[in-house]
Amino acid sequence: MHEVSSAQIVLAILIAFVIASPARACCMVGNRFFPATLNVDDPCVTDELALPGITGFKNGDQPSAQELDISGDYEKTITENFGFSIAEDWIHLNIPRDGSHSGFDDLATGFKYQFVRDAKGELDMSVSLDVDWGETGSSTVGAAPFTTLTPTVFAGKGFGFLPETMEFFKPFAVTAQVGYSIPTEFSTTVVDQHGGLVTTAPNPQFLVWGGSLQYSMPYLKSSVQDLNLPAFVNQLFPLVEAKLSTPVANFSRGESTTGTINPGIIYVTKKYQFGVEAILPINRASGDGVGVIGQFDLYLDDIFPKSVGRPLFAPQQPAGQ
């Protein structure tokens, strides 16, 4: 079967996910906080608004185009452990010998269910279905004419289990994600408007994977040892992210794993965070040279805990609370 009914799959996943068990908003598990990383998603269901995210780099085209992406991402809890997200990117390309092109990428939505929150083990796990809706963006910036479904598993694990002899390693944590990207159409046919030539190219299926290694200065101060560092330093998360994509089915010869390594830092307060990272492509097909990404994130569950920051179907609180 070459085509999949995306609407039917999304509906089935929603029905399965909405059966929820109690959990808390914000990506806290025990004493461990997982910030919203810039390239791979955190393992929690939250109420957050990332606006804007700004990315500048030279992409992997031949020749490379200078690309600027401006993005927005809104995450909303439906129940305590089931949430919805919507994201959009505006893309500007400066292509050698072809001028400038601008437009929106395909609209992206996600449906996420958090099924593990182990406070003692500092472990979070969740699953999601991410949907990139075909024909909602501009073909001039590479938006796909078909919908893509990506079921994904997320995990986050803190190193608080380490012995006291390794206390300064306890602030470390790792996150990981593994997804499988499935186009709803087997191939794409393109007609050359000038020569009338018709070409058909396969739509590959990809393994989308990555993660982060992060060091929590807030955890160091609160759960290991207060070194009397400046307040600003105590709110930092130095980290390295990696986001990679490997073709696994229905692809042409010569295609390989692409992706980036992203060292950077995130500054976190009680109500917002700001992060900046370098973009280091792993090969020429992933990009050309070093880029940069910055993102501002608002914690709506802390800013508006009694209104837009709480789940739509939150448990009833006892009278007087």
C-alpha positions in Angstrom: 0.0 0.0 0.0 1.5 3.3 -1.1 -0.6 5.7 0.9 -1.6 5.9 4.5 -4.7 7.6 5.9 -3.0 10.1 8.2 -6.3 11.3 9.7 -7.2 7.8 10.8 -3.8 7.2 12.4 -3.9 10.5 14.2 -7.4 9.8 15.5 -6.4 6.3 16.8 -3.3 7.6 18.6 -5.3 10.4 20.2 -7.9 8.0 21.5 -5.2 5.8 23.0 -3.2 8.6 24.5 -6.1 10.5 26.2 -6.5 7.7 28.8 -4.2 9.4 31.3 -2.8 8.8 34.7 -1.9 11.7 37.1 1.4 13.5 36.6 2.7 17.1 37.0 3.3 19.9 34.5 6.8 21.3 34.0 9.7 18.9 33.2 10.6 18.2 36.9 11.3 14.6 38.1 12.3 14.5 41.8 15.1 17.1 42.1 15.9 17.0 38.4 14.8 19.6 35.9 15.1 19.0 32.2 15.1 22.3 30.3 13.5 22.6 26.8 16.5 21.8 24.6 16.7 23.5 21.2 17.1 20.6 18.8 15.7 17.5 20.4 12.5 17.6 22.5 12.5 17.1 26.3 10.8 13.9 27.6 7.9 15.8 29.3 4.4 17.1 28.6 4.4 20.8 29.4 2.7 24.2 28.8 5.3 26.3 27.0 5.7 28.9 24.3 8.9 29.1 22.3 8.9 32.4 20.5 11.0 33.2 18.7 13.6 30.6 17.7 16.1 31.9 15.2 18.5 29.8 13.2 21.1 30.8 10.7 23.3 28.4 8.7 24.5 27.3 5.3 22.4 24.2 4.3 23.5 21.0 2.6 22.4 22.0 -0.9 24.9 22.0 -3.8 25.8 24.9 -3.8 24.9 25.8 -0.2 22.2 28.3 0.3 22.4 30.7 3.2 19.3 29.9 5.3 17.5 31.8 8.0 14.7 30.1 10.0 12.4 31.9 12.4 10.2 29.5 14.3 7.4 29.4 16.9 6.3 26.4 19.0 3.3 26.2 21.4 2.8 23.2 23.7 -0.4 22.7 25.6 -1.4 20.0 28.2 -4.8 18.4 27.6 -4.7 16.2 30.6 -1.9 16.0 33.2 0.2 13.6 31.0 -1.1 14.1 27.5 -0.4 17.2 25.5 -0.6 18.8 22.1 1.9 21.0 20.2 1.9 23.1 17.1 4.9 24.6 15.4 5.7 26.7 12.3 8.8 27.9 10.6 9.3 30.8 8.3 12.3 30.2 6.0 14.4 32.6 4.0 16.9 31.2 1.5 19.6 33.1 -0.3 20.6 30.8 -3.2 23.7 31.4 -5.3 22.7 32.4 -8.8 19.0 32.0 -8.0 18.3 34.9 -5.7 16.2 34.9 -2.5 13.2 32.8 -1.7 10.9 33.0 1.4 7.9 31.2 2.7 6.5 29.0 5.5 7.4 25.3 6.0 4.7 22.7 6.4 2.7 23.0 9.6 3.8 20.6 12.3 1.7 19.2 15.1 2.5 16.7 17.9 0.5 14.5 20.3 2.6 13.4 23.3 1.9 11.0 26.2 4.2 10.8 29.3 4.1 7.4 30.8 7.0 7.3 33.2 8.0 9.8 35.9 10.3 8.2 38.4 11.3 10.8 41.0 13.8 8.6 42.8 15.5 7.4 39.6 15.3 10.8 38.0 13.8 9.1 34.9 11.2 10.5 32.5 9.8 8.7 29.4 7.2 9.6 26.8 5.9 8.7 23.4 4.5 11.0 20.7 3.1 11.1 17.2 4.5 14.1 15.2 2.7 15.1 12.0 4.1 17.4 9.3 1.0 18.3 7.2 1.8 18.2 3.5 0.9 21.1 1.2 0.6 23.6 4.1 3.9 25.3 3.2 5.7 26.8 0.3 7.4 24.6 -2.3 9.9 27.4 -2.9 11.6 26.7 0.4 11.3 22.9 0.2 8.0 22.2 2.0 6.9 18.7 1.2 3.7 18.1 -0.8 2.8 15.1 1.3 2.1 14.5 5.0 4.7 12.7 7.2 4.0 10.8 10.4 6.8 10.3 12.9 6.1 8.1 16.0 8.8 8.9 18.6 10.0 7.6 22.0 11.7 10.1 24.4 13.7 9.5 27.6 15.5 11.6 30.2 17.8 10.3 32.9 19.7 12.1 35.6 22.9 10.9 37.2 21.8 11.4 40.8 22.3 7.7 41.4 26.1 8.1 41.4 28.0 7.5 44.6 29.2 10.4 46.8 32.7 9.9 45.6 31.5 11.1 42.2 29.3 13.9 43.6 30.3 16.5 41.0 29.1 14.1 38.2 25.6 13.9 39.7 24.4 17.1 37.9 24.9 15.4 34.6 21.8 14.2 32.7 21.1 12.7 29.3 18.0 12.8 27.1 17.4 10.7 24.0 14.8 10.4 21.3 14.2 7.8 18.5 11.6 8.2 15.9 10.6 6.7 12.6 9.5 9.1 9.8 6.9 7.7 7.4 5.7 9.6 4.4 2.0 9.0 3.5 2.9 8.9 -0.2 5.4 6.4 -1.7 6.8 8.8 -4.2 6.5 12.4 -5.5 6.1 13.3 -9.2 7.4 16.6 -10.5 6.6 18.2 -13.9 9.2 20.6 -15.3 7.2 23.7 -16.3 9.7 24.6 -19.0 10.5 21.3 -20.7 7.5 19.2 -19.7 9.8 16.5 -18.3 8.1 14.3 -15.7 10.3 12.9 -12.9 9.3 10.6 -10.0 11.4 10.4 -6.9 10.9 8.0 -3.9 9.9 9.5 -0.5 12.4 7.9 1.9 11.5 6.6 5.4 14.0 7.8 8.0 15.2 6.9 11.5 15.2 10.2 13.3 17.4 10.0 16.4 19.5 12.1 18.8 19.8 13.4 22.3 21.6 15.6 24.7 24.3 15.6 27.4 23.6 18.4 29.9 25.1 19.6 33.2 22.7 21.3 35.7 24.2 24.1 37.7 20.9 24.4 39.7 21.2 20.8 40.6 24.8 21.2 41.7 23.8 24.0 44.1 20.6 22.5 45.5 21.4 18.7 45.6 25.2 18.4 45.6 27.1 21.4 47.0 26.7 25.1 47.1 30.0 26.5 45.8 28.9 30.1 46.3 29.0 30.8 42.6 27.4 33.9 41.1 23.6 33.6 40.8 23.8 33.8 37.0 26.1 30.8 36.9 23.8 28.8 39.2 21.1 29.1 36.6 23.0 27.7 33.6 22.8 24.4 31.8 25.9 23.8 29.6 25.0 21.0 27.1 25.7 19.3 23.8 22.9 18.1 21.6 22.9 15.8 18.5 20.1 15.4 16.0 20.5 12.9 13.2 18.5 11.4 10.4 19.3 8.1 8.7 17.4 6.8 5.6 16.3 3.2 6.2 13.8 2.5 3.4 12.7 3.6 -0.1 15.7 5.8 -0.7 18.1 6.3 -3.6 21.7 5.1 -3.5 24.2 7.7 -2.2 21.9 9.0 0.6 23.5 8.9 4.1 23.0 9.9 7.7 22.8 13.7 8.1 22.6 15.9 11.1 24.3 18.3 13.4 26.2 18.5 16.7 25.1 21.4 18.8 27.2 22.6 21.8 25.7 25.5 23.7 24.2 26.8 27.0 20.7 27.4 28.4 19.9 30.1 31.0 16.9 29.1 33.1 14.7 31.1 35.5 11.4 30.2 37.2 9.3 31.5 34.3 11.5 31.5 31.2 14.7 30.3 29.6 17.0 31.4 26.8 19.4 29.2 25.0 22.0 29.5 22.3 23.9 26.8 20.5 26.4 26.4 17.6 25.4 24.3 14.6 28.1 21.9 13.5 27.2 19.7 10.5 28.5 16.1 10.6 29.1 16.0 6.9 28.8 18.1 3.7 25.2 16.8 3.1 24.2 18.3 6.5 25.5 21.8 5.9 28.5 23.9 5.1 30.4 25.7 7.9 29.2 26.7 11.4 25.7 28.1 12.1 24.0 29.3 15.2 20.6 28.8 16.9 18.9 30.9 19.6 15.6 30.3 21.3 13.4 32.1 24.0 11.0 29.9 25.9 8.2 30.9 28.3 7.0 28.5 31.0 3.3 29.1 30.8 2.6 26.6 33.6 4.6 28.8 36.0 3.5 32.2 34.5 -0.3 31.3 34.4 -0.7 28.3 36.7 -4.5 28.9 37.1 -5.4 29.6 33.5 -3.6 28.9 30.2 -0.8 27.1 32.1 -2.9 24.3 33.5 -4.3 21.2 31.7 -7.6 21.6 30.0 -8.9 18.6 32.0 -7.1 19.0 35.3 -8.0 17.0 38.4 -10.4 18.7 40.7 -8.7 20.4 43.7 -10.1 20.3 47.2 -12.1 23.3 48.2 -10.0 26.2 49.6 -6.9 25.5 47.4 
